[in-house]
Amino acid sequence: MRMTTDHSGMQVYRASLLHFIQDPAFHEQAYRWHEDGLLLIADGKIVAADDYEVLKQRIPPDLQIRDFRGKLIMPGFIDTHIHYPQTDIIGSPAEGLLPWLETYTFPTEKQFSDPLHAIEVANFFLDELLRCGTTTAMVYCTVHPASVDAFFAASEARDLRMVAGKVLMDRHCPDFLQDTAESGIRDTEALIQRWHKRGRALYAITPRFAPTSSLEQMHLAGELARAYPDTYLQTHVAENTDEVAWARALFPSARSYMDVYDHYGMLRPRSMFAHCIWLDDLDRRRMADTGAAVAVCPTSNLFLGSGLFNFERADAMQVPLSLATDVGGGTSFSMLHTMNEAYKVARMSGTHLPALRMFYLATLGAARSMQLEGTLGSFSSGNEADFIVLDLQATPLLARRTARADSLEELLFALAILGDDRAVAATYAAGRCVHSRDEE
């Protein structure tokens, strides 16, 4: 039966389609694969995704089908931990996390007191994300409210679903980056009221990490999180052994580093904790019980020598997981490159991370971790139409290897290990093309 309603806002794409409905680590029937598929979109939302032979009768005869046969269409990648002000210090050498912060991060973030600088970096940063196929990210700004305004303005101009927040930091940092407990919370609340749920923007309350927030600031941030339960909360925890020891010295009554955040009411749905390397099973169980999620950051963990994330123990406790680039400590904006490193981290810990799981963690798994299932991360009807077109022949080596793949798992594994930004042929946000390699 053909559609008879107005189709002026409809778009149709033909390609191989892949999206997830469950976590492959726990479910056998976790994904939907259509080798010759059709993706139907109307007014920026998903209408249907299925086999070409199933859906072709629903296409009005005068509606042009965009033909991407030979390529793979998936939901856009979701990066759950990244710092836009650190774009210009990616690939900077340091002896570890804390020296890296002192030498590169803090001096660089000082520049974001200048709104024009913030706007220029935000525009480059977002274009780079889209070039790598990332359509949603959880983003750290700086302590400067203007850095948040610049980011959300640039995101709004592209109609992107983005989460971001002003860093809270009132101690153990340079004076030029220090707010106060009161001013940080006051500025954050004003930014929530200005940006949260404006268009596709969502706000994240953002204590940098417990050592750089006073007890008063932590208390006030927890209160703010309770006052605005539909906002996000993002921070760092247990990334580096020196950092863990520092947190223990600053919060001696806490059972663990994670317990510091728990004490202030920060473990809850929509809380995203980056790294989580040096946790124990009590911490992991508490995260699972509260709905708090982990952003696994393999490239930065390897680059800074912080440690190896334990996928096996996190899965045993069923902690919500996602993948993140953590630029600029991370070394690539590409989620494909991030998958490559995540696989190696898992192997070094004695775990095999299948390609299907990695692509899940970068799409629906991330959306679930962010409490956005039903909005993003899959081709379920009614979801926002953020998707990417992946070119399996983007490089001669990738083309040669994928041509010899004899299963979907092997195909995706080759893409994760050999792919990078060149494999992203196009990126769409709310049904609109926001990046095309053909136009570079």
C-alpha positions as CSV (number, residue, x, y, z in Angstrom):
1,M,0.0,0.0,0.0
2,R,1.5,3.3,-1.1
3,M,1.4,6.4,1.1
4,T,-1.2,8.9,0.1
5,T,-0.5,11.6,2.7
6,D,1.6,14.7,1.9
7,H,5.3,13.6,1.5
8,S,6.9,17.0,1.0
9,G,9.1,16.5,4.1
10,M,9.9,12.8,3.4
11,Q,13.4,11.5,2.5
12,V,14.3,8.0,1.5
13,Y,17.8,6.4,1.6
14,R,18.7,3.0,0.2
15,A,21.8,1.2,1.6
16,S,22.8,-1.5,4.0
17,L,21.2,-0.6,7.4
18,L,22.4,-1.6,10.9
19,H,21.1,-0.5,14.3
20,F,20.7,-2.1,17.7
21,I,17.7,-3.0,19.9
22,Q,19.7,-4.6,22.8
23,D,23.2,-5.0,24.1
24,P,25.0,-7.9,22.2
25,A,26.8,-8.8,25.4
26,F,23.5,-10.0,27.0
27,H,21.2,-10.7,24.1
28,E,21.5,-13.0,21.0
29,Q,19.0,-11.0,18.9
30,A,20.5,-7.6,19.6
31,Y,20.5,-5.9,16.2
32,R,18.6,-5.3,13.0
33,W,20.6,-5.8,9.8
34,H,19.2,-5.1,6.4
35,E,21.7,-5.8,3.7
36,D,19.5,-4.0,1.1
37,G,17.5,-1.7,3.2
38,L,15.4,1.5,3.1
39,L,15.5,4.3,5.6
40,L,12.4,6.5,5.6
41,I,12.6,10.0,7.3
42,A,10.0,12.7,7.6
43,D,10.4,16.1,9.2
44,G,13.7,15.1,10.9
45,K,12.4,11.9,12.5
46,I,12.7,8.2,11.6
47,V,9.5,6.8,10.0
48,A,10.8,3.3,9.2
49,A,13.9,1.2,8.6
50,D,13.6,-2.2,6.9
51,D,14.4,-4.3,3.9
52,Y,14.0,-2.7,0.5
53,E,11.5,-5.3,-0.6
54,V,9.4,-4.7,2.5
55,L,9.2,-0.9,2.3
56,K,9.4,-0.1,-1.4
57,Q,5.6,-0.2,-1.8
58,R,5.4,2.6,0.8
59,I,7.4,5.0,-1.3
60,P,5.4,7.5,-3.4
61,P,6.3,7.1,-7.1
62,D,7.5,10.6,-7.5
63,L,9.8,10.6,-4.5
64,Q,13.5,10.3,-5.3
65,I,15.4,7.6,-3.4
66,R,19.0,8.6,-2.4
67,D,21.0,5.6,-3.4
68,F,23.9,4.6,-1.1
69,R,24.0,1.0,-2.1
70,G,27.5,-0.4,-1.3
71,K,27.6,1.7,1.8
72,L,26.4,1.2,5.4
73,I,24.0,3.5,7.2
74,M,23.9,3.5,11.0
75,P,22.7,5.9,13.7
76,G,25.2,8.7,14.4
77,F,28.0,8.0,16.9
78,I,27.5,9.3,20.4
79,D,30.7,10.5,22.3
80,T,29.9,10.6,26.0
81,H,33.0,12.4,27.2
82,I,35.0,15.1,25.4
83,H,36.5,18.6,26.1
84,Y,36.0,21.1,23.3
85,P,38.5,23.7,24.8
86,Q,41.2,21.1,24.5
87,T,41.0,20.8,20.8
88,D,44.2,22.7,20.3
89,I,46.3,20.6,22.7
90,I,45.4,17.1,21.4
91,G,48.7,15.2,21.0
92,S,50.6,17.2,23.7
93,P,53.3,15.2,25.5
94,A,53.3,14.8,29.3
95,E,54.4,12.4,32.1
96,G,50.8,11.7,33.2
97,L,47.4,13.2,33.9
98,L,48.2,15.7,36.6
99,P,51.3,17.2,34.8
100,W,49.3,17.3,31.6
101,L,46.6,19.4,33.3
102,E,49.1,21.8,34.7
103,T,51.2,22.1,31.6
104,Y,48.7,22.2,28.8
105,T,45.0,22.1,29.9
106,F,44.8,25.0,32.3
107,P,46.8,27.5,30.2
108,T,44.8,26.6,27.2
109,E,41.4,27.0,28.9
110,K,42.4,30.5,30.1
111,Q,41.9,31.7,26.5
112,F,38.2,30.9,26.7
113,S,37.5,34.1,28.6
114,D,37.5,35.6,25.1
115,P,34.1,34.9,23.5
116,L,35.5,35.2,20.0
117,H,38.1,32.6,20.7
118,A,35.5,30.3,22.2
119,I,33.3,30.7,19.1
120,E,36.1,29.9,16.7
121,V,37.2,26.8,18.6
122,A,33.6,25.6,19.0
123,N,32.9,25.8,15.3
124,F,36.1,23.9,14.4
125,F,35.3,21.3,17.1
126,L,31.8,20.6,15.9
127,D,32.8,20.4,12.3
128,E,35.5,17.8,13.3
129,L,32.9,15.8,15.2
130,L,30.6,15.7,12.2
131,R,33.5,14.8,9.9
132,C,34.1,11.8,12.1
133,G,30.4,10.8,12.2
134,T,29.7,11.9,15.8
135,T,26.2,13.6,16.0
136,T,25.9,13.8,19.8
137,A,28.4,14.4,22.5
138,M,28.7,15.2,26.2
139,V,31.0,18.2,26.2
140,Y,33.0,20.0,28.8
141,C,33.4,23.7,28.4
142,T,35.6,25.9,30.7
143,V,34.8,27.8,33.9
144,H,33.7,30.8,31.7
145,P,30.0,31.0,31.0
146,A,30.8,32.6,27.7
147,S,32.4,29.3,26.6
148,V,29.1,27.5,27.2
149,D,27.2,30.2,25.3
150,A,29.6,29.9,22.4
151,F,29.3,26.1,22.2
152,F,25.6,25.9,22.4
153,A,25.2,28.8,19.8
154,A,27.4,26.9,17.4
155,S,25.6,23.6,18.1
156,E,22.2,25.3,17.7
157,A,23.2,26.7,14.3
158,R,23.8,23.1,13.1
159,D,20.6,21.8,14.8
160,L,22.6,19.2,16.8
161,R,21.6,17.2,19.9
162,M,24.4,18.2,22.3
163,V,25.0,18.1,26.1
164,A,27.4,20.5,27.6
165,G,28.2,22.5,30.8
166,K,30.4,25.0,32.5
167,V,33.2,23.5,34.5
168,L,33.0,24.0,38.3
169,M,36.4,24.4,39.9
170,D,37.0,26.5,43.0
171,R,40.3,25.1,44.4
172,H,43.6,23.5,43.4
173,C,43.8,25.2,40.1
174,P,45.2,28.5,38.8
175,D,43.6,31.7,40.0
176,F,42.6,32.6,36.4
177,L,40.4,29.5,36.2
178,Q,38.9,29.6,39.7
179,D,35.3,30.3,40.4
180,T,33.8,30.2,43.9
181,A,31.3,27.7,45.3
182,E,28.5,30.3,45.1
183,S,29.4,31.9,41.8
184,G,29.9,28.6,40.0
185,I,26.5,27.3,41.0
186,R,24.9,30.7,40.3
187,D,26.4,30.8,36.8
188,T,25.4,27.1,36.2
189,E,21.8,27.7,37.2
190,A,21.6,30.7,34.9
191,L,23.0,28.6,32.0
192,I,20.5,25.8,32.7
193,Q,17.7,28.3,32.5
194,R,19.1,29.7,29.3
195,W,20.0,26.5,27.4
196,H,18.6,23.3,28.8
197,K,16.0,21.9,26.4
198,R,16.3,24.9,24.1
199,G,16.0,23.3,20.7
200,R,18.2,20.2,20.9
201,A,20.5,21.5,23.7
202,L,20.7,19.7,27.1
203,Y,22.7,20.9,30.1
204,A,25.2,19.0,32.2
205,I,26.2,20.2,35.7
206,T,30.0,19.8,35.5
207,P,32.3,19.6,38.5
208,R,35.7,19.0,36.9
209,F,36.6,16.3,39.4
210,A,36.3,16.1,43.2
211,P,39.8,17.4,44.0
212,T,39.2,20.7,42.3
213,S,35.9,21.4,44.0
214,S,35.6,22.4,47.7
215,L,33.3,20.5,50.0
216,E,30.9,23.5,49.7
217,Q,30.9,23.4,45.9
218,M,30.3,19.7,45.9
219,H,27.4,20.1,48.3
220,L,25.9,22.9,46.2
221,A,26.4,21.0,42.9
222,G,24.6,18.0,44.4
223,E,21.7,20.3,45.6
224,L,21.5,21.7,42.1
225,A,21.4,18.3,40.5
226,R,18.4,17.4,42.8
227,A,16.7,20.7,41.9
228,Y,17.0,20.0,38.2
229,P,16.7,16.2,37.9
230,D,16.3,16.2,34.2
231,T,19.7,17.8,33.7
232,Y,22.9,15.8,33.3
233,L,25.8,15.6,35.6
234,Q,29.3,14.8,34.2
235,T,32.7,14.5,35.9
236,H,35.8,12.4,36.2
237,V,36.6,9.6,38.6
238,A,39.4,7.0,39.3
239,E,41.3,7.8,36.1
240,N,44.8,7.7,37.5
241,T,46.4,6.2,40.7
242,D,47.9,9.6,41.6
243,E,44.5,11.2,41.3
244,V,42.9,8.5,43.4
245,A,45.5,9.0,46.2
246,W,44.9,12.8,46.0
247,A,41.1,12.3,46.3
248,R,41.7,10.0,49.3
249,A,43.8,12.6,51.1
250,L,41.2,15.3,50.4
251,F,38.2,13.2,51.4
252,P,39.5,10.9,54.1
253,S,36.1,9.9,55.4
254,A,34.9,8.5,52.1
255,R,35.0,4.8,51.5
256,S,36.3,5.3,47.9
257,Y,36.7,8.0,45.3
258,M,33.3,7.2,43.9
259,D,31.8,7.3,47.4
260,V,32.7,11.1,47.4
261,Y,30.3,11.7,44.6
262,D,27.7,9.4,46.2
263,H,27.9,11.3,49.4
264,Y,26.9,14.5,47.6
265,G,24.0,12.8,45.7
266,M,25.7,12.7,42.3
267,L,25.1,9.1,41.5
268,R,21.8,9.1,39.6
269,P,20.3,8.6,36.1
270,R,21.9,11.1,33.7
271,S,25.2,11.1,35.6
272,M,28.2,10.3,33.4
273,F,31.5,9.3,35.0
274,A,34.5,9.3,32.8
275,H,37.2,6.6,33.1
276,C,36.3,4.5,36.2
277,I,39.5,2.5,35.9
278,W,40.4,2.2,39.6
279,L,37.0,1.2,41.0
280,D,36.0,-1.9,43.1
281,D,32.9,-4.0,42.8
282,L,31.1,-2.0,45.5
283,D,31.5,1.1,43.4
284,R,30.4,-0.7,40.3
285,R,27.3,-2.1,42.0
286,R,26.4,1.3,43.3
287,M,26.6,2.8,39.8
288,A,24.4,0.0,38.5
289,D,21.9,0.5,41.3
290,T,21.6,4.2,40.7
291,G,21.7,4.3,36.9
292,A,25.0,6.2,36.8
293,A,27.0,5.4,33.7
294,V,30.6,5.0,32.6
295,A,32.3,6.8,29.7
296,V,35.1,4.5,28.7
297,C,38.0,6.5,27.3
298,P,40.6,4.1,25.9
299,T,42.8,6.5,23.8
300,S,43.3,8.9,26.7
301,N,43.9,6.1,29.2
302,L,46.6,4.7,27.0
303,F,48.1,8.0,26.0
304,L,48.4,9.3,29.6
305,G,49.3,5.8,31.0
306,S,46.3,5.8,33.4
307,G,45.4,2.2,33.2
308,L,43.1,-0.4,31.5
309,F,39.3,-0.3,31.9
310,N,37.9,-3.6,33.2
311,F,35.0,-4.5,30.9
312,E,34.5,-7.9,32.5
313,R,33.9,-6.6,36.0
314,A,31.7,-3.7,34.7
315,D,29.6,-6.2,32.8
316,A,29.3,-8.5,35.7
317,M,27.8,-5.7,37.7
318,Q,25.8,-4.6,34.6
319,V,27.0,-1.0,34.8
320,P,25.7,1.2,31.9
321,L,28.7,1.6,29.5
322,S,29.5,3.8,26.5
323,L,32.6,4.8,24.6
324,A,34.2,8.3,24.5
325,T,37.2,10.0,22.9
326,D,38.2,12.3,25.7
327,V,39.8,14.8,23.4
328,G,42.3,16.4,24.1
329,G,43.8,13.7,26.4
330,G,42.3,11.3,23.9
331,T,44.2,11.2,20.6
332,S,41.4,11.2,18.0
333,F,37.9,12.5,17.4
334,S,37.1,9.3,15.6
335,M,34.9,6.8,17.3
336,L,36.2,4.2,14.9
337,H,39.7,4.8,16.2
338,T,38.3,4.7,19.7
339,M,36.8,1.3,19.1
340,N,40.2,0.1,17.8
341,E,41.9,1.1,21.1
342,A,39.0,-0.2,23.2
343,Y,39.4,-3.6,21.6
344,K,43.1,-3.6,22.6
345,V,42.4,-2.4,26.1
346,A,39.9,-5.3,26.5
347,R,42.4,-7.8,25.1
348,M,45.1,-6.6,27.5
349,S,42.7,-7.3,30.4
350,G,41.9,-10.8,29.0
351,T,38.5,-9.9,27.5
352,H,37.3,-10.1,23.9
353,L,35.2,-7.2,22.8
354,P,33.3,-8.1,19.6
355,A,32.7,-5.5,16.9
356,L,28.9,-5.7,17.4
357,R,29.4,-4.7,21.0
358,M,31.7,-1.8,20.2
359,F,29.2,-0.4,17.6
360,Y,26.4,-0.8,20.2
361,L,28.4,1.1,22.8
362,A,28.9,4.0,20.4
363,T,25.2,4.2,19.4
364,L,22.3,2.7,21.4
365,G,24.5,1.9,24.4
366,A,25.5,5.5,24.7
367,A,21.9,6.6,24.3
368,R,20.8,4.3,27.0
369,S,23.6,5.5,29.3
370,M,22.3,9.0,28.8
371,Q,18.6,8.1,29.3
372,L,18.0,9.0,25.6
373,E,16.7,5.7,24.3
374,G,13.6,6.5,22.3
375,T,15.2,9.8,21.2
376,L,18.6,8.7,19.8
377,G,20.8,5.8,19.0
378,S,18.6,3.5,16.9
379,F,16.2,3.6,13.9
380,S,13.1,3.1,16.0
381,S,10.1,5.0,14.6
382,G,9.9,8.5,16.0
383,N,13.6,8.8,16.9
384,E,15.5,11.8,15.7
385,A,17.1,11.2,12.3
386,D,20.7,11.5,13.2
387,F,22.6,9.0,11.1
388,I,25.9,8.4,9.2
389,V,26.8,6.8,5.9
390,L,29.9,4.7,6.2
391,D,32.1,3.9,3.2
392,L,33.5,0.4,3.3
393,Q,35.8,1.2,0.4
394,A,37.1,4.5,1.9
395,T,40.7,3.3,1.6
396,P,42.3,0.6,-0.6
397,L,43.2,-1.5,2.4
398,L,39.7,-1.2,4.0
399,A,38.1,-2.1,0.6
400,R,40.3,-5.1,0.2
401,R,39.7,-6.4,3.7
402,T,35.9,-5.8,3.8
403,A,35.5,-7.5,0.4
404,R,36.8,-10.7,2.0
405,A,34.6,-10.5,5.1
406,D,32.3,-13.5,5.4
407,S,30.1,-12.3,8.3
408,L,28.7,-9.0,9.6
409,E,30.9,-9.3,12.7
410,E,34.0,-9.6,10.5
411,L,32.9,-6.7,8.3
412,L,32.3,-4.4,11.3
413,F,35.6,-5.6,13.0
414,A,37.5,-4.6,9.9
415,L,35.8,-1.2,9.9
416,A,36.6,-0.6,13.6
417,I,40.2,-1.6,13.3
418,L,41.1,-0.1,9.9
419,G,38.6,2.7,9.6
420,D,38.9,6.4,10.6
421,D,37.3,9.7,9.6
422,R,37.8,8.8,5.9
423,A,35.2,6.1,6.3
424,V,32.5,8.6,7.0
425,A,31.0,9.5,3.7
426,A,28.2,11.7,5.1
427,T,26.7,12.8,8.4
428,Y,23.1,13.8,8.9
429,A,21.5,15.6,11.8
430,A,17.7,15.8,12.1
431,G,17.5,14.5,8.6
432,R,19.7,17.2,7.1
433,C,23.2,16.6,5.7
434,V,25.7,18.4,7.9
435,H,28.9,16.8,6.5
436,S,29.7,15.2,3.1
437,R,33.2,14.0,2.1
438,D,32.2,14.7,-1.5
439,E,32.0,18.4,-0.7
440,E,35.4,18.7,1.2
